[in-house]
Amino acid sequence: MSILGAMSTAISGLNAQSRAMGHISDNIANSQTVGFKRIDTRFEALITQSNAFVHQPGGVSADPYYANGVQGSIQQGDVPTHMAVAGQGLFAVTRGVQAPSPIAAAPPAQDFPLYFTRAGDFERNADGYLVNNASYFLM
């Protein structure tokens, strides 16, 4: 193995540890935000390629693993329209509405795509519809 190969292997290890520390830092910085989901690190070994003429050193890489399927803690709040989903599931929301109807239970959304979120910070708007802090309507 050449000096360059040895340095390449060592640098890949340092780079992988640096990425893992970055994931930990992101977790600490975002731990108190709404809908926080942690990022884990998955280390992968890079296999060497060697034959009679070529030897490429191995190394390691660190890839993020998003733990989006993990249930966070549910806390009771003071706002009666704030909701949470326990277990699997998402809230269906849409961006816009057509002409508001005072008797409609939910805003008509034939031409608007559905989006999904786990954040349930809904409030009633001026027309009586439940909207979240990003102005998406609860379906």
Steps between C-alpha positions, in 0.01 A plus 500: 500500500633840409521801728219658302286188552567497874411870528183443295385227738574713806326804356188298416482394867537858621242616249251233616545600865456866406167423329386297803582793729304728267196273533528514880527880488190524281310277743594719797417824317157378381393289797244753627338581163152390393504165324869436575633171363852397581769407251706188568825413326560181306865417439590303188833333427648567159647176370845501345566404143825310462661290230854445369515848343272726708437549870239752606472553874170464681343745735172586664206725424231637730150540359204662677211281606179692559297338777166638380304201626581559867214633716588805707347591834149648498438789736170657595465866406266786583357547146202270436557489121859370528513128423747213491513166321588204720668217309499484123314767305513855368272801472383568143525870415462709186642837403205690358124517489247600241214735584440455874159366590363589844325162528791281378655278763835495318634728228441376144833392356439333164783687326749504786739213582502334839802520728564306818641611834527379858498851647150566633519866600165594345305821570170629361538768233254785429276267293494233772733252328779329691840613364852435628775758549607456134142587386418147383136394543418183691303255287 
